[in-house]
């Protein structure tokens, strides 16, 4: 009968929920936004850095933080021009390093720049837990989390342990990247994290000499995916040498060239 089926569904939900950790907010943080991608190399960290800087630039009264959750390949220290080890508070919490008004924390501050992180999953999860819970963020309006690529342990752990206001999926228009971007969006839906929308990165290349435009990775692939998933397109970022150069030099384009088209 329908009532018996409903009772079974309720029981199954209760049993499954026992295994999930209870979500606990990060102390002092009002809103958490995660930047994710299915595939690596699509410009997710570059986008995360510039979004954090843009949030602060749009409203100077807002305090913004940036957390690099990519344990194996941390890139926030270089992009935000930060070096050194975090100091400890009297409560034994790590103080984020700060530049351009953004409080930043990354595994890159805790290891040598050239040292590989050769760890198994449990050690990675322990490091993520420390980056989430053992940092003194002060009072933040927004914490932007730069996720590692994929849909694995780190993504699940972050999504299930802290309340997230929304996820932003970054992808190039290339079919191979779109396949993984779709998986990323579906993963967040499964763990009940709202997907705020998609960002299409490296969408078009304009020759600096003749101004001819070429869609190197294809045209409008992310827009088509957004329509399929019923999501918004939040931005369309060109493949521009200035965006790459400014991040590599630790002076992201939002801060160093705020009036540029990019």
N, C-alpha and C positions, 0 to 999 in steps of 0.2 A: 504494500500500500504506500501511498505518497507520504503519510505521516512517518512510516517506518524508514523510508528512504531519507527523509529529512533528519530523523534522529541519528541515522548512520553518518550522514554528512557532518552533523554537528559534532559527533563523537570523533570523527576523523580529524576535523579541524582542531579540536581540543588537544588531541594526541600530538599532532604536528606542531602546534604552537608551543608545546612544552620544551621542544628541542631548540627553539629559537631564543637568542639572548634578548633581554628586555632593553629597549632603546633608552639610552641615557644621554641627555644633551651634554655638549662640551661646555664646561664652566666658562661663563662670560661671553659665549658666542650666541648671537641671536638667530642668524640664518646661515645655513650651509648650502653652498652650490657646488656640485661636482662636475668636472670637465672630463669626459670620457671619450674613448674611441674603441672600435673593435680592433682596428689594425694600427700597428706602430708606424711612425714616420709620416703621419698626416698633418702634423703641425699642432697637435693638441696642447703641448706645453707652451708654445709660442702664443697660442690663443688664450690659454689660462692666464699667463702673465699679463697680457694686454687687457683682458677683461677685468682683472683685479685692479690694474692701474686706471682703467676707464671708470670703474665704479667709484673710485676715490676722486677722480677728476670731475665726475658729474655732480658730486655733492661733497664739498669739503668738510661737512659736519659728520660724515660717515667714517668710521674706522674699519679698515679692511685688512684681512690677513690672507696669507697664501701658504697652503700646506702641500708639499711635494710628497705624494704617497707612492711614487715610483722608487722602490727600494733598490732595484738592480741598476736602474739608469737615471739617477737624479740629475736634472738639468736646470732646476730653478736657481741654484747658487750662481752659475755662470750667467744666466739670462738676467738675473737681478743684481749682478756685479757684487756678490757677497762672498766673503771668505772668513774663516775662523770658527771657533767652537762656541756654542752657546754657554752663557754663564748660568749658574744655578741659583735659584732663590733660596731663602732660608727653609722653605718647605720642600726643597730638593726637586723643584720643577725647573725645566729648561726655559730660559728666556729666549724668545725668537730674535733673530737678527733682523735689522730694519734698514730698508733703503727706499727712497722715493715715497716715504710715508707708509710703506706696506710692511707689516710684520710677517717674516718668512721663517718657515721651519722645513728642514730637509735632511734626509739621510746623508746628503753630501756634506753637511756641516760636522758630521760625526766620524767620517772616515777620510783617509787621504784621497786627494782628487783622482789619482790614477789607480787606486786600489779597487780590484773587482770585489763585489759582494758574492761570495761563493757559499750560499746558504740554502738549506732545505726549507720547505714550506713553513714548518713550525717556528723557525727562527724569524722568518719574514713576518709572520703574523704577530709575533711578540714585538718586533720593531714597529709595526703599524700601530699596535695598541699603545706603545710608549709615545709615538708621535701624536696620537689622538688625545691621550689622557694625562701625559706627564709634561705638558707644555703650559706655561703661564701666558695665555693670550691676552690677559687684561680684559678689556671690554671691547668686543668686536660687533659691528653691525653685520658684516659679511665675512665668512671664511670660504675662500675659493680653494677647493681640493683638486689638484692635478693628479688624476688617477693613472695607474699604469695601463698600457693597452690590454685588451682582452676582456674576458668575463669570468675571471677565476676567483681564487680565495680572497684576494685583497678587496676586490669590488664587492663581493658578498659580505665580507666582514664589516666594511665601512657602512654599507647600506643597512645592515641589520643591527649595528651597534649604536648608531647615532641617528637622530631625526634629520632628514635631508629635505630642504625646501624644494629642490629640483635638480635635475641633471640636464646637462647640455652635451649633445653628441656632436663631435667634430669628424668630418670626413672629406676626402677629396671626391670629385665626381666620378672617379674611376670605378668600374664595375667590381673589381676585386675588393676595393676598400668599402664599397657600399654593402656588399654581402655581410661583412663583419660589423658595419655600423648598424645594420638592421638587428643583428644578434644583440648588440649592446643595448639598443632601445627596448627590445623585447625583455632582456634580462631585468632592466629597471622596472618595467611594468610588472614583472612577476614578483618582485620584492616590494611592490607598492611605493616606488619612488616616482613622483611626477616627472615626466620628461618635458622640459620647458620648450625644447625645440632643437633644430639641427643647424649647424654652421657649415656652409660649403667653403672649404679652404682650397687654395691654389686653383681657383676657378678659371682664370684666364691670364695669359701672359701677353703683355704689351711690349713690343720691341722698343727699347729706349731711343733708337735712332729714327725709325720710319713710322713708329706708332701702330704698326700692324698688330692685330690681336689674334692669338692662337690659343685654342682650347686644348692644351697639352694632355690633360687628364680626362678629356670629354666635357661636354656641356650639359648643365642642368641635371646631372644624375642625382644629386642630393635633393634638388627641388622635386623631382619625380618620386623619390623615396618618401619625402615628407608628405606628399599628397597621398601616397599609398597607406602610410601609417596614421594619417589624420593629424600631422604635427605641423608646427610653424617653422618657417625658415627665419632664423634670427640674424643671419648675416651672410654676406657673400664676399670672401676675401680673395683678392687677386694674388697670383704668383709674382711677387715683386721683390727685387733684390734688396730694397731698403728694409723690408720687414725682416729678412734673414740676417742682413748685416747688422742691424741695430740690436737684435736679440743676441747675436754672437758676441757683440762688443759690450753687452751688459747695459745697453741704453735702449730699451724697447721703444718701438715706434710711437706709441701713445704718449710717451714722456719726451722723446727727443725730437719728434716731428709731428706735433699735435695738429698742425694745419694741413698736413699732406692728405691726398686722396686716400691713401692706404689707411 
